[in-house]
Amino acid sequence: MAHHYNVEGYGFPALQQLGKVVKLPVLDNYEYEDPELDAKRKLSRALIKQQQDQEEQINREKALRESIIELKGSAALVRAGLGSYRALKRSVEDLQTENADLHAQVAAQRTVDLADLEKQLALVASLKNDAEADVADKQHQISTLQGECDSLRTQKAQLEAQIATLTQNAVDIAAQPSSGEATLAAEKVLLETEEHTHILEYIKDRSAWQSEKKELESRLANAAHEHERERSAWEEVKERLDQAQSEERTQHSHDRLRWQAEKAQLEHQATVITDKEEEIADLRSELEDYEAVNQHSELCATGSEWSRRRAITFANSQLNLEPADHEDPRSDDDINQVTGKSIEDTIIHNTANRLELMAATIHARSDQDDASKREQLLLTRERNQLSENLADSNAERDSLKETLAEVLDVLETTLADALSKIAEHESTISRMKSDFAEFASSALAAMEKDLEQDTATWNKIVHEAADKLELASEAIAKREKDVKEMKDFIRENLPKLQARRFS
């Protein structure tokens, strides 16, 4: 019975490195077999197994490289996400800066509006003071006119008293038997002088009154023009306030739309980050699968009996070999071809060749073990590096999620604060507008009422002055008539009086 030597555990890559197959005919119970065929079969099995192992190793390395590339891509995506987060943070800071600038602009605009309102109020107060001063001047003028009217009444009374005195003198002269011509002439000159003096004073007073009347009418026209100008200025201020409020509402709507768009963008980025987390979880599972395959390959590389049997079974299945195929009847023919040597020499020669083959196999096995250790060390380093990168990616992802949550909270808080402040500002502006409109309407109503009262009073004073002037004119005309009648009487009765005096 022929014995077969199992050299699978001695490292078949060493046989491939030798580049040749050593024939090992073995003699057992004087029966020979073909060791070359058996070695070829075993070598083919070992080569197939080695090729399969190399293909599996290549596939594992390829999968590992792909995993590394994917992890690098994930790291790049995480870095890109970090960059987008930083850009988002900068945009949030820009939004906060713009919000602060907007608040500053609103405060400045509010200060300007308040200053304009204060100016308008000061202008209205000055107009009111001017109107009060005009009313005081009018009252002073009225009192002056009343004094002048009183003086005219006094002068009228004096003239009436003088006329009565002259009449009495004329009567006395007529009653007296003798009167001097010089006395009558002196009285006549005195009467004419007083008459001319009173007429000149009347003309002077009338011209002064006309000038004062024109001046008062011009003041009234100027006051009406100033009132109309202030009304137009108030309309312009009101229109400017409405325009500023509409612009502020438009800016508020634009800011709200922009904040909503940024919020949607943040939500989209959060979705992208969630997808990247899922991809990282898939990569982690693939890494675990790779580690499991690597452990399996390590078990296969240890040369355990179970692994060798599995490799032999795989090679047999690939070559379609059966367990009895190694018994070849041609081995007897091959052993009979050994000529020129004795059986002992053949055994010694084959044993020496076998020992050399075993030494080469052991050396190749040690080289393979060293290569496996180096490869295992490299794989361990790469696995550790991947684990560190994965841990860094997870930490960076967690920090990014926390920062994103904080940014969302800050955005929501800022948006709420901005909305509340804008609402408060709108309510303040509306309240100020209503207060100013109420004050302006009340001030305008008071001014109109005062102007109406002043106009009515002035018209009354003018009518009274006109009536008084008409009465004074009538009195003067009556006085002139009386003086004329007195002159006519004196002219008619002068010869009689003279004749009576000198008779």
C-alpha positions in Angstrom: 0.0 0.0 0.0 1.3 3.4 -1.0 1.6 6.2 1.5 1.1 9.8 0.6 2.8 12.7 2.3 0.7 15.7 3.3 2.9 18.8 2.8 0.0 21.3 2.9 1.0 22.7 6.2 4.6 23.6 5.1 3.7 26.5 2.8 3.1 25.9 -0.9 4.2 29.4 -2.0 7.7 28.1 -1.2 7.3 25.5 -4.0 6.3 28.2 -6.4 9.4 30.2 -5.4 11.6 27.1 -6.1 10.4 27.1 -9.7 10.5 23.3 -10.0 8.9 20.2 -8.7 11.0 17.6 -7.0 10.1 14.0 -7.7 9.8 12.0 -4.5 9.2 8.4 -5.3 8.5 6.5 -2.0 9.1 2.9 -1.5 6.7 1.1 0.9 6.4 -2.7 0.9 8.3 -2.7 -2.4 5.5 -0.8 -4.2 6.1 2.4 -6.1 3.8 5.3 -7.1 4.3 8.4 -9.1 5.3 11.1 -6.7 5.5 13.7 -9.4 1.8 13.4 -10.3 0.8 13.5 -6.6 3.1 16.5 -6.1 1.6 18.2 -9.2 -1.9 17.6 -7.9 -1.0 18.9 -4.4 0.9 21.8 -5.9 -2.1 22.7 -8.2 -4.3 22.5 -5.1 -1.9 24.6 -3.1 -1.5 27.1 -6.0 -5.3 27.3 -6.5 -5.7 27.8 -2.8 -2.9 30.5 -2.8 -4.5 32.2 -5.8 -7.9 32.1 -4.1 -6.3 33.5 -0.9 -4.5 36.2 -2.9 -7.8 37.1 -4.7 -9.6 37.2 -1.4 -6.8 39.3 0.1 -6.9 41.6 -3.0 -10.6 41.9 -2.7 -10.3 42.6 1.0 -7.7 45.2 0.3 -9.8 46.7 -2.5 -12.8 46.8 -0.2 -10.6 48.3 2.5 -9.3 50.9 0.1 -12.9 51.7 -1.1 -13.9 52.0 2.6 -11.0 54.3 3.2 -11.9 56.3 0.2 -15.5 56.5 1.3 -14.4 57.4 4.8 -12.2 60.1 3.3 -15.1 61.3 1.2 -17.3 61.3 4.4 -14.5 63.2 6.2 -14.5 65.7 3.3 -18.2 65.9 3.5 -18.0 66.5 7.2 -15.3 69.1 6.6 -17.6 70.7 4.0 -20.4 70.5 6.5 -18.2 72.2 9.0 -17.3 74.8 6.5 -20.9 75.4 5.7 -21.6 75.5 9.4 -18.9 78.2 9.8 -20.3 80.0 6.8 -23.7 79.7 8.4 -22.3 81.0 11.7 -20.8 83.9 9.9 -24.1 84.5 8.1 -25.8 84.4 11.5 -23.3 86.9 12.9 -23.9 89.0 9.8 -27.7 88.7 10.5 -27.1 89.8 14.1 -25.0 92.7 12.9 -27.6 93.7 10.3 -30.3 93.3 13.0 -28.2 95.6 15.3 -27.7 98.0 12.4 -31.5 97.9 11.7 -32.2 98.6 15.4 -29.7 101.4 15.3 -31.3 102.8 12.2 -34.7 102.5 13.6 -33.6 104.2 16.8 -31.9 107.0 14.8 -34.9 107.4 12.6 -37.1 107.4 15.7 -34.8 110.1 17.2 -35.0 112.1 14.0 -38.8 111.8 13.9 -39.0 112.8 17.6 -36.7 115.8 16.8 -38.9 116.7 13.9 -42.0 116.3 16.0 -40.5 118.5 18.7 -39.6 121.1 16.1 -43.1 121.0 14.8 -44.5 121.3 18.3 -42.1 124.2 19.0 -43.2 125.8 15.7 -46.8 125.4 16.6 -46.1 126.8 20.1 -44.3 129.8 18.5 -47.2 130.3 16.1 -49.5 130.2 19.1 -47.3 132.7 20.9 -47.3 134.9 17.8 -51.0 134.7 17.6 -51.4 135.6 21.2 -49.0 138.5 20.7 -51.0 139.6 17.7 -54.2 139.4 19.8 -52.5 141.4 22.5 -51.5 144.0 19.9 -55.0 144.0 18.5 -56.4 144.5 22.0 -53.9 147.3 22.5 -54.9 148.9 19.2 -58.5 148.5 20.2 -57.9 150.2 23.5 -55.9 152.9 21.7 -58.8 153.4 19.3 -61.2 153.5 22.2 -59.0 156.1 23.8 -59.0 158.1 20.6 -62.8 157.8 20.3 -63.1 159.0 23.9 -60.8 161.9 23.0 -63.0 162.6 20.0 -66.0 162.6 22.2 -64.3 164.9 24.6 -63.3 167.2 21.7 -66.9 167.0 20.4 -68.2 168.0 23.8 -65.7 170.8 23.9 -66.7 172.0 20.4 -70.4 171.8 21.5 -69.5 173.8 24.6 -67.6 176.3 22.5 -70.5 176.5 20.0 -72.9 177.0 22.9 -70.6 179.7 24.3 -70.4 181.4 20.9 -74.1 181.2 20.6 -74.5 182.7 24.0 -72.0 185.3 23.1 -73.8 186.1 20.0 -77.1 186.3 21.9 -75.4 188.5 24.4 -74.0 190.6 21.7 -77.4 190.8 20.1 -78.9 191.7 23.4 -76.3 194.3 24.2 -76.9 197.7 22.7 -73.2 198.2 21.8 -70.5 195.7 20.8 -67.1 196.2 19.2 -66.3 195.3 15.6 -62.9 194.2 16.7 -64.3 191.7 19.2 -66.5 190.2 16.5 -63.6 190.0 14.1 -61.4 188.4 16.8 -64.1 185.9 17.7 -64.5 185.1 14.0 -60.8 184.5 13.5 -60.7 182.4 16.7 -63.6 180.3 15.5 -62.1 179.8 12.1 -58.7 178.8 13.6 -60.3 176.3 16.0 -62.3 174.9 13.1 -59.3 174.4 10.9 -57.3 172.9 13.8 -60.1 170.4 14.5 -60.4 169.5 10.9 -56.7 168.9 10.6 -56.7 166.7 13.7 -59.7 164.8 12.3 -57.9 164.2 9.0 -54.7 163.1 10.8 -56.6 160.7 13.1 -58.5 159.3 10.1 -55.3 158.7 8.1 -53.6 157.1 11.1 -56.7 154.8 11.6 -56.6 153.9 7.9 -52.9 153.0 8.1 -53.5 150.9 11.3 -56.4 149.2 9.6 -54.2 148.3 6.6 -51.5 147.0 8.8 -53.9 144.9 10.8 -55.3 143.5 7.6 -51.8 142.6 6.3 -51.1 140.9 9.7 -54.3 138.9 9.4 -53.3 137.9 5.8 -49.8 136.9 6.9 -51.3 134.9 9.8 -53.6 133.1 7.4 -50.7 132.4 5.0 -48.5 131.1 7.9 -51.4 128.9 9.1 -51.8 127.4 5.6 -48.0 126.9 5.4 -48.0 125.1 8.7 -50.9 123.0 7.6 -49.0 121.9 4.4 -45.9 121.3 6.5 -47.9 119.0 8.8 -49.3 117.2 5.8 -45.8 116.6 4.5 -44.7 115.3 7.9 -47.6 113.0 8.1 -46.9 111.7 4.6 -43.3 111.2 5.5 -44.2 109.3 8.6 -46.6 107.1 6.6 -43.9 106.4 4.0 -41.4 105.5 6.7 -43.9 103.2 8.3 -44.6 101.5 5.0 -40.9 101.1 4.2 -40.4 99.7 7.7 -43.2 97.2 7.1 -41.7 96.2 3.7 -38.3 95.8 5.3 -39.8 93.7 8.1 -41.5 91.4 5.5 -38.3 91.1 3.5 -36.4 90.2 6.7 -39.0 87.7 7.6 -38.9 86.0 4.2 -35.1 86.0 4.4 -35.1 84.4 7.9 -37.6 81.8 6.7 -35.3 81.0 3.7 -32.3 80.7 6.0 -34.3 78.5 8.4 -35.3 76.2 5.5 -31.6 76.1 4.5 -30.6 75.2 8.0 -33.2 72.4 8.1 -31.9 71.1 4.7 -28.4 71.1 6.1 -29.6 69.3 9.2 -31.2 66.7 6.9 -27.9 66.4 4.9 -26.1 65.9 8.2 -28.5 63.2 9.2 -27.9 61.4 5.9 -24.2 61.7 6.5 -24.6 60.2 9.9 -26.5 57.3 8.3 -23.7 56.9 5.8 -21.1 56.9 8.6 -23.1 54.2 10.4 -23.1 52.2 7.2 -19.4 52.7 6.9 -19.0 51.6 10.5 -21.0 48.4 9.8 -18.8 47.8 6.7 -15.7 48.3 8.8 -17.0 45.8 11.4 -17.7 43.3 8.5 -14.2 44.0 7.2 -12.7 43.3 10.7 -14.7 40.1 10.9 -13.3 39.0 7.4 -9.8 40.0 8.5 -10.1 37.9 11.7 -11.3 35.0 9.5 -8.3 35.6 7.2 -6.0 35.6 10.3 -7.5 32.3 11.4 -6.9 31.0 7.9 -3.3 32.2 8.0 -2.6 30.4 11.3 -2.6 27.1 9.5 -5.2 25.4 11.6 -6.5 22.0 10.6 -9.9 23.2 10.0 -8.7 26.0 7.6 -6.5 23.5 5.7 -9.3 21.1 5.3 -11.6 23.9 4.1 -8.9 25.0 1.6 -8.4 21.4 0.4 -12.2 21.0 0.0 -12.3 24.3 -2.0 -9.5 23.2 -4.2 -11.1 19.8 -4.8 -14.3 21.4 -5.7 -12.5 23.7 -8.1 -10.6 20.9 -9.8 -13.5 18.4 -9.6 -11.2 15.9 -7.8 -12.4 13.0 -5.7 -10.6 11.6 -2.6 -9.5 8.4 -4.6 -8.0 10.3 -7.6 -4.5 10.2 -6.1 -4.3 6.5 -6.7 -2.9 6.3 -10.1 -2.0 2.9 -11.7 0.8 4.6 -13.7 2.8 5.0 -10.5 4.1 1.4 -10.8 5.3 2.2 -14.4 7.0 5.3 -13.2 8.8 3.6 -10.3 10.0 0.9 -12.6 11.7 3.5 -14.7 14.2 4.1 -11.9 17.3 2.3 -13.2 20.9 2.2 -12.3 20.4 2.7 -8.6 19.5 0.5 -5.8 16.5 0.9 -3.7 18.5 2.1 -0.7 20.2 4.8 -2.8 16.9 5.8 -4.2 15.4 6.1 -0.7 18.4 8.0 0.6 18.3 10.3 -2.5 14.5 10.9 -2.1 14.9 11.4 1.6 17.6 14.1 1.1 15.5 15.8 -1.5 12.5 15.7 0.8 14.6 17.2 3.6 15.8 20.0 1.3 12.2 20.5 0.2 11.1 20.7 3.9 13.8 23.2 4.7 12.9 25.4 1.8 9.2 25.1 2.7 10.0 26.1 6.3 12.0 29.0 5.1 9.2 30.1 2.8 6.7 29.6 5.6 8.8 31.9 7.9 9.0 34.5 5.1 5.2 34.2 4.6 4.6 34.5 8.3 6.8 37.7 8.4 4.9 39.1 5.4 1.6 38.2 7.1 2.8 39.9 10.3 3.8 43.0 8.4 0.6 43.1 6.5 -1.3 42.5 9.8 0.6 45.4 11.4 -0.3 47.6 8.4 -3.9 46.6 8.6 -4.0 47.2 12.3 -2.5 50.7 11.8 -5.0 51.5 9.1 -7.8 50.1 11.2 -6.7 52.2 14.2 -6.4 55.3 11.9 -9.9 54.6 10.5 -11.2 54.2 14.0 -9.6 57.5 15.1 -10.9 59.3 12.0 -14.4 57.8 12.7 -14.2 58.9 16.3 -13.1 62.4 15.2 -15.9 62.5 12.6 -18.4 61.4 15.3 -17.2 64.1 17.7 -17.2 66.7 15.0 -20.7 65.7 14.0 -21.9 65.8 17.6 -20.4 69.3 18.1 -21.8 70.4 14.7 -25.3 69.1 15.8 -25.0 70.9 19.1 -23.8 74.1 17.5 -26.5 73.9 14.9 -29.1 73.5 17.6 -27.6 76.5 19.4 -27.6 78.5 16.2 -31.3 77.5 15.6 -32.2 78.6 19.2 -30.3 81.8 18.7 -32.0 82.5 15.4 -35.4 81.7 16.9 -34.7 83.9 19.9 -33.4 86.7 17.7 -36.3 86.5 15.4 -38.8 86.6 18.3 -37.0 89.5 19.9 -36.9 91.4 16.5 -40.6 90.7 16.0 -41.5 91.9 19.5 -39.3 95.0 19.1 -40.7 95.8 15.7 -44.2 95.4 17.1 -43.3 97.6 20.0 -41.8 100.2 17.7 -44.9 100.1 15.4 -47.1 100.6 18.5 -44.9 103.4 19.7 -45.0 105.1 16.3 -48.7 104.7 16.0 -49.2 106.1 19.5 -46.9 109.0 18.8 -48.7 109.7 15.5 -52.1 109.5 17.2 -50.9 111.8 20.0 -49.3 114.3 17.6 -52.4 114.2 15.3 -54.6 114.8 18.3 -52.4 117.6 19.6 -52.1 119.1 16.1 -55.8 118.9 15.5 -56.6 120.4 18.9 -53.9 123.1 18.4 -55.3 123.9 14.9 -58.8 123.9 16.2 -57.8 126.3 19.1 -55.9 128.5 16.6 -58.8 128.6 14.2 -61.1 129.3 17.1 -58.8 132.1 18.3 -58.5 133.5 14.8 -62.3 133.4 14.4 -62.8 135.1 17.7 -60.1 137.7 16.8 -61.6 138.2 13.4 -65.0 138.6 14.9 -63.7 141.0 17.5 -61.7 143.0 15.0 -64.7 143.2 12.7 -66.8 144.3 15.6 -64.2 146.9 16.5 -63.9 148.0 12.9 -67.7 148.3 12.6 -67.8 150.2 15.9 -65.0 152.5 14.8 -66.7 153.0 11.5 -69.9 153.8 13.3 -68.0 156.2 15.6 -66.3 157.7 12.6 -69.7 158.2 11.0 -71.0 159.7 14.1 -68.0 162.0 14.3 -68.4 162.9 10.7 -72.1 163.7 11.3 -71.1 165.7 14.4 -68.5 167.6 12.4 -70.9 168.2 9.5 -73.5 169.4 12.0 -70.9 171.6 13.6 -69.9 172.9 10.2 -73.5 173.5 9.5 -74.0 175.3 12.8 -70.8 177.4 12.2 -72.0 178.2 8.7 -75.4 179.2 10.1 -73.7 181.2 12.8 -71.6 182.9 10.1 -74.7 183.5 8.0 -76.5 184.8 11.0 -73.6 187.1 12.0 -73.2 188.2 8.3 -76.9 189.0 8.0 -77.3 190.6 11.4 -73.9 192.3 11.5 -75.1 195.5 9.8 -78.1 195.6 12.0 -75.9 195.0 15.1 -73.4 197.6 14.0 -76.2 200.1 13.2 -77.8 199.4 16.5 -74.5 199.7 18.2 -73.5 203.0 16.6 -77.0 204.5 16.7 
